[in-house]
Amino acid sequence: MSATERPYSELEYTSGYYHELGPAHLAFCALVAGVDRPAPARPVYLELGMGQGVSLVAHAAANDGEFWGVDLNPAHVANARALAEAVSVPATLIEASFADFAARADLPLFDVITLHGVWSWVSDASRRSIVEILRDRLAPGGVVYLSYNCQPGWASRGPVRHLMTLGHGASEPGDPEARIASALAFAEEVAAAEGRFFADNRPAASHLASLRKTTPQYLGHEYLNADWHIPYFSDVADAMAEADLAFEGSARLLDRVSAIHLKPAGVALMDREKDPVRRESIRDFLVNQQFRPDVFARPARRLSDTERAARFEAQAFVLICGLDEIDFVLRGAQGELALPEATYRPIVLALAADGFVAKSGAEVMAAPGVSSLRRGDVIAALITLVGMGVVRPAQAVSAEASQRCDAYNRLVLERALTGPHLMHLASPVTGGGVLTPRSAQLFLRAWRGGDRSTEAIARSVWAVFQTTGERAAQKGETLTSEDDNLRALGHMAQRFLDQTVPLYRALAIL
């Protein structure tokens, strides 16, 4: 493989978990789209360009099935293998180019193939290999998650990247972080010279200023990769058509809520357009789209309205956060949209009942305060709550998945002390990760260690703080004394016991 086909490798890429790549979420996206494509009980799953492997290993822990991952960066593959081995998650993790992977004779047919961001940072030859893999190795009825930076939202940002590559190329060989800092400083110096481009393109100037807040790893891989491909949606749709794949919808479910993204004229224009590719292309211009998390799929049967409603009634749902964390407001380019609490509050109260245990759509619809609502309104609200990230589709739990998730979560809690930190715990109920701030990880670590009172949990966390130099904060101010820290940690521990413990039991994290 030539250097131009190799991704930026002077620094490892950042670790991250993305629940949209999970089989359960993609199956729910099909249900939302009205497509007959339920999740296989044991999916054969592939992540192309798995990076550090955090998403892949978390999904392999939380689901029964066969999980594969491939990446060209040897450090990424080594880290992914170490993570999988540490929690005894069986996964086939391969260091290879996409061309070499496509040529393997031992590949199964995959039910799910995912690529997060990869499409934007590989060569034309690598994209052709990706299409070959999708065409030849995706099972009938299979689904593809493909996210990428896109036009027109990146139109003003391309020149920023060009300046950074000029600065990076002119810097002296050596420390990669220093070279990245030099590249950013060069672009900032050009912008500070008060030339016409940045004066006439304020979004580009604002974007350049925002890059100071990002990490060298992100800047290196996002802007200084040898290949940088920012397509229009129609370009991607054409490429996917070569693999017999059609656009099914966005994995970002709130994209469906036009009221927060579009003006009335835009909504009317979208409603008139029936061609799906032109419709999505129009929407990208209306919202100045910068990033798309697309779901493409093999042809599948459309569900009738009656079938779709029946499957929503059978689908289980579970809360993944406390009631006090739910804000019944949607925010988008057109401002805020207050959700009708007369509809939404009874639904979340129904999901929180009986210790947060997962409930079918039918059980939610029969709950007090919900039974009087129209079925279609309840279904729409459940979709919105999933899109907000406060509710997830739930699935049946096997003993094996519970054991794998327990091992994964023990590693997460261990790393809360030692690093590198992981920000999600694995739930076999949701089939993926649940965002868990480090503070909650420390409380959970104390609870699993036998501490059950607020005082004992607070003292356990305070003992960690004494070794790390951390301190609790209250109303934006850092607390300094031991007594103040213990008091604040005690209040936090009480909420943990009241809300988080029953929630984590329902999620089979405890």
Buried (B, 14 or more C-beta within 10 A) or exposed (E): BEEEBBBBBBBBBBBBBBBBBBBBBBBBBBBBBBBBBBBBEEBBBBBBBBBBBBBBBBBBBBBBBBBBBBBBBEBBBBBBBEBBEBBEBEBBBBBBBBBBBBEEEEBEEBBBBBBBBBBBBBBEBBBBBBBBBBBEBBBEBBBBBBBBBBBBBBBBBEBBBEBBBBBBEEBEEEEBBEBBBBBBEBBBEBBEEEEEBBEEBEBBBEBBEEBEEBEBBBBBBBBBBBBBBBBBBBBBBEBBBEBBBBBBBBBBBBBBBBEBBBEEEBBEBBEEBEEBBEBBBBBBEBBBBBEBBBBBBBEBEEBEEEEBBBBBBEBBBBBBBBBEEBEBEBEBEBEEBEBEEEBBBBBBBBBBBEEBBBBBBBBBBEBEEBEEBEBEBBBBBBBBBBBBEBBBBBBEBBEEBBBBBBBBBBBBBBBBBEEEEBBBBBBBBBBBBBEBEBBBBBBBBBBEEEBEEBEBBBBBBBEBBEEEEBBBEEEEEEBEEEEBBBBBBBBBBBBBBEBBBBBBEBBBBB
